[in-house]
Amino acid sequence: PELEPSDLNGICQDVCNLSKEKALEGNVDIRFNPASDIGDVTLDPKGIYRCILNLVSNAVDACDKEEGTVTIATASKSNGDRVEVSISDNGCGISEEDRANLFKVFFSTKGSKGTGLGLSVTEKIISEHGGSIHVDSVPGKGTTFRVELPAR
């Protein structure tokens, strides 16, 4: 990663702005809840942008209800030593069996619409930053991906 001081809230806002049109086509509302106590974070802005965009795009795709909602939120963690970006949706959810394979290369739940590369690349970029990614999901209720990164 090419690390530099970056505005994590600004990156998330840019992803929201880019994703709104696609979301509206699917009747999905995108919401952003930025934490006000996050300053610049040392990260690769292009890599993290790519990760968040992939997660938001997947969340929009997962919203199969009449009124889908995707929420992106940032938070400061561990006394400001770490930051978290969470992407939540009220979509179809992910089965326990599929969750076990989510980050494997070429694994996809999207059939011919997916390559099975997005989440494996996302996990690799986050890992290269010294971060982690976690998923919580309830089939039929929705999914939350949490990306935790060092604030440096």
Phi, psi and chi 1 to 4 in degrees:
 res  aa     phi    psi   chi1   chi2   chi3   chi4
   1 PRO       -  144.9   -2.0    5.8      -      -
   2 GLU   -96.1   93.2  -64.4 -178.1   24.1      -
   3 LEU   -78.7  138.4  -56.3  176.6      -      -
   4 GLU  -158.1  154.4   60.0 -175.6   70.4      -
   5 PRO   -59.2  128.3  -21.7   32.1      -      -
   6 SER  -140.2  152.2  -57.6      -      -      -
   7 ASP   -89.0   97.9  178.0    4.3      -      -
   8 LEU   -62.2  -41.3 -177.8   60.6      -      -
   9 ASN   -62.3  -38.0  -76.8  -28.6      -      -
  10 GLY   -64.7  -39.7      -      -      -      -
  11 ILE   -62.4  -46.2  -68.4  169.2      -      -
  12 CYS   -63.2  -40.4  -68.1      -      -      -
  13 GLN   -64.0  -40.4 -176.0   64.1   62.7      -
  14 ASP   -61.7  -41.4  -71.3  -12.5      -      -
  15 VAL   -63.2  -43.8  168.8      -      -      -
  16 CYS   -58.2  -47.6  -71.1      -      -      -
  17 ASN   -60.4  -42.5  -66.6  -17.8      -      -
  18 LEU   -68.6  -33.7 -179.6   69.4      -      -
  19 SER   -86.0  -14.7  -56.9      -      -      -
  20 LYS   -58.4  -42.9  -84.4 -165.8 -169.3  -74.8
  21 GLU   -63.9  -47.6 -169.8  172.1  -39.4      -
  22 LYS   -60.3  -40.6  176.2 -173.2  175.0 -171.7
  23 ALA   -63.8  -44.4      -      -      -      -
  24 LEU   -61.9  -35.3  -73.0  173.7      -      -
  25 GLU   -60.1  -33.6  -71.0  172.4   10.0      -
  26 GLY   -96.4   12.7      -      -      -      -
  27 ASN    59.5   41.6 -155.9   27.6      -      -
  28 VAL  -114.2  132.6  176.6      -      -      -
  29 ASP   -95.8  127.0 -177.9   33.1      -      -
  30 ILE  -102.7  129.4  -66.0 -173.8      -      -
  31 ARG  -122.9  145.8  -58.6  173.9 -176.9  168.8
  32 PHE  -127.0  125.9  178.6   42.3      -      -
  33 ASN  -118.2   87.9  -61.0  -35.3      -      -
  34 PRO   -79.0  143.6   27.7  -32.0      -      -
  35 ALA   -82.0  132.5      -      -      -      -
  36 SER   -78.8  -14.5   60.0      -      -      -
  37 ASP   -95.3   12.7   60.5  -15.3      -      -
  38 ILE   -99.0  119.8  -65.8  179.1      -      -
  39 GLY   -91.6 -156.0      -      -      -      -
  40 ASP   -64.9  143.5  -79.9   -6.1      -      -
  41 VAL  -120.3  137.8  178.4      -      -      -
  42 THR   -82.7  110.6  -57.8      -      -      -
  43 LEU  -158.5  174.6   49.5   77.2      -      -
  44 ASP   -89.6  103.5  178.0  -12.0      -      -
  45 PRO   -61.1  -35.9   18.3  -27.0      -      -
  46 LYS   -68.7  -41.8  -70.5  179.5 -176.6  173.1
  47 GLY   -66.2  -45.4      -      -      -      -
  48 ILE   -69.1  -37.2  -64.7  -57.9      -      -
  49 TYR   -56.7  -47.4  178.0   91.7      -      -
  50 ARG   -59.0  -42.8 -160.1  169.9  -64.6  130.3
  51 CYS   -63.0  -50.0  -67.5      -      -      -
  52 ILE   -65.7  -40.6  -64.3  168.2      -      -
  53 LEU   -60.3  -42.7  180.0   60.9      -      -
  54 ASN   -62.5  -45.1 -179.6   57.9      -      -
  55 LEU   -65.8  -40.3  -66.9  169.7      -      -
  56 VAL   -68.0  -42.0  169.0      -      -      -
  57 SER   -60.7  -43.8  178.0      -      -      -
  58 ASN   -62.7  -41.2  -73.7  -10.2      -      -
  59 ALA   -63.8  -42.1      -      -      -      -
  60 VAL   -61.9  -44.2  168.9      -      -      -
  61 ASP   -61.2  -32.7  -71.0  -15.0      -      -
  62 ALA   -75.9  -17.2      -      -      -      -
  63 CYS   -78.3   97.0  -71.4      -      -      -
  64 ASP  -105.9   14.4   57.0   -5.2      -      -
  65 LYS   -94.8  170.5  -60.2  178.2  179.0  174.5
  66 GLU   -62.3  -37.5  -68.1 -142.6    4.7      -
  67 GLU  -128.7   94.3  -68.5 -174.7   19.3      -
  68 GLY   -86.3  153.1      -      -      -      -
  69 THR  -136.2  132.4  -57.5      -      -      -
  70 VAL  -121.0  127.8  172.9      -      -      -
  71 THR  -120.7  127.0  -57.0      -      -      -
  72 ILE  -107.6  131.0  -59.9   99.3      -      -
  73 ALA  -138.1  146.0      -      -      -      -
  74 THR  -115.4  154.4   56.5      -      -      -
  75 ALA  -154.1  150.6      -      -      -      -
  76 SER   -91.8  137.5 -179.3      -      -      -
  77 LYS  -128.5  161.5  -61.3  -76.6 -175.1 -177.9
  78 SER    49.3   55.3  -56.4      -      -      -
  79 ASN    55.6   34.3  -63.1  -37.8      -      -
  80 GLY    86.3    0.5      -      -      -      -
  81 ASP   -76.8  -21.3  -69.9  -19.9      -      -
  82 ARG  -136.1  157.1  -61.7 -174.0   73.5   76.1
  83 VAL  -126.0  155.5  -66.9      -      -      -
  84 GLU  -132.0  138.7 -179.1 -178.8  -89.8      -
  85 VAL  -117.6  125.1  178.2      -      -      -
  86 SER  -115.4  140.3   63.4      -      -      -
  87 ILE  -124.5  113.8  -64.6   94.2      -      -
  88 SER  -118.5  146.1  -58.2      -      -      -
  89 ASP  -137.0  162.5   66.9   65.3      -      -
  90 ASN  -107.5   35.1   66.7  -17.8      -      -
  91 GLY   -84.8 -150.8      -      -      -      -
  92 CYS   -73.1  -17.7   58.0      -      -      -
  93 GLY    77.9  174.5      -      -      -      -
  94 ILE  -130.5  130.8  -54.9  167.1      -      -
  95 SER   -66.3  157.7   71.9      -      -      -
  96 GLU   -59.6  -39.9 -168.6  172.4  -33.0      -
  97 GLU   -61.8  -44.9 -178.9 -178.6  -28.5      -
  98 ASP   -69.1  -35.5  -74.4  -14.7      -      -
  99 ARG   -59.3  -34.0  -81.5 -164.9  -51.5  -92.6
 100 ALA   -66.5  -20.6      -      -      -      -
 101 ASN  -112.4   -0.3  -64.6  -56.0      -      -
 102 LEU   -51.9  -39.5  -81.2 -179.3      -      -
 103 PHE   -96.6    8.6  -59.7  105.9      -      -
 104 LYS   -80.9  139.7  -68.6 -177.8 -180.0  173.9
 105 VAL   -60.7  134.6  177.1      -      -      -
 106 PHE    73.0    6.1  -58.5  123.6      -      -
 107 PHE   -85.2  128.5  177.1   80.1      -      -
 108 SER  -144.2  144.5  176.7      -      -      -
 109 THR  -101.4    3.6   60.3      -      -      -
 110 LYS   -96.3    4.6  -64.9 -178.8 -179.6 -177.8
 111 GLY    62.8 -133.6      -      -      -      -
 112 SER   -73.8   -8.4   63.0      -      -      -
 113 LYS   -81.1  -15.1  -67.2 -178.6 -177.4  177.6
 114 GLY  -121.7  153.8      -      -      -      -
 115 THR   -97.6  -18.4   62.3      -      -      -
 116 GLY    79.1   18.6      -      -      -      -
 117 LEU  -108.0  -27.1  -65.3  173.1      -      -
 118 GLY   -54.8  -53.7      -      -      -      -
 119 LEU   -73.2  -31.8  -72.8  176.0      -      -
 120 SER   -68.9  -39.3   61.6      -      -      -
 121 VAL   -68.2  -41.8  169.4      -      -      -
 122 THR   -58.5  -48.2  -66.3      -      -      -
 123 GLU   -61.3  -40.0 -178.0 -174.4   45.5      -
 124 LYS   -63.6  -45.2 -178.4  178.5 -173.3  -54.3
 125 ILE   -63.0  -44.2  -68.8  169.1      -      -
 126 ILE   -64.8  -41.9  -68.8  165.2      -      -
 127 SER   -62.0  -40.4  176.0      -      -      -
 128 GLU   -63.9  -21.5  -72.2  172.4  -15.5      -
 129 HIS   -87.2   -2.0  -81.5   78.0      -      -
 130 GLY    79.4   22.4      -      -      -      -
 131 GLY  -108.0 -172.6      -      -      -      -
 132 SER  -144.3  159.3   58.8      -      -      -
 133 ILE  -131.2  135.8 -176.0  168.7      -      -
 134 HIS  -131.0  151.6  -53.1  -82.3      -      -
 135 VAL  -130.7  135.2   61.5      -      -      -
 136 ASP  -122.8  134.1  -62.2  -53.2      -      -
 137 SER  -152.3  145.5 -172.2      -      -      -
 138 VAL  -126.7  115.0  177.3      -      -      -
 139 PRO   -53.1  132.6  -29.4   38.1      -      -
 140 GLY    84.6   -9.6      -      -      -      -
 141 LYS  -116.8  -36.8  -58.8  -98.6 -175.8 -159.4
 142 GLY   140.8 -178.3      -      -      -      -
 143 THR  -141.4  146.9  -58.0      -      -      -
 144 THR  -129.4  125.1  -61.9      -      -      -
 145 PHE  -101.7  131.3  -80.3   88.6      -      -
 146 ARG  -117.1  121.6  -68.8  177.6  -68.9  110.6
 147 VAL  -107.1  121.5  173.9      -      -      -
 148 GLU  -112.9  131.4 -165.9  171.6  -59.3      -
 149 LEU  -131.7  149.1  -61.5  165.0      -      -
 150 PRO   -66.5  139.6    8.1   -7.9      -      -
 151 ALA   -80.0  -24.1      -      -      -      -
 152 ARG    49.9      -  -71.7 -167.4  179.4   85.4
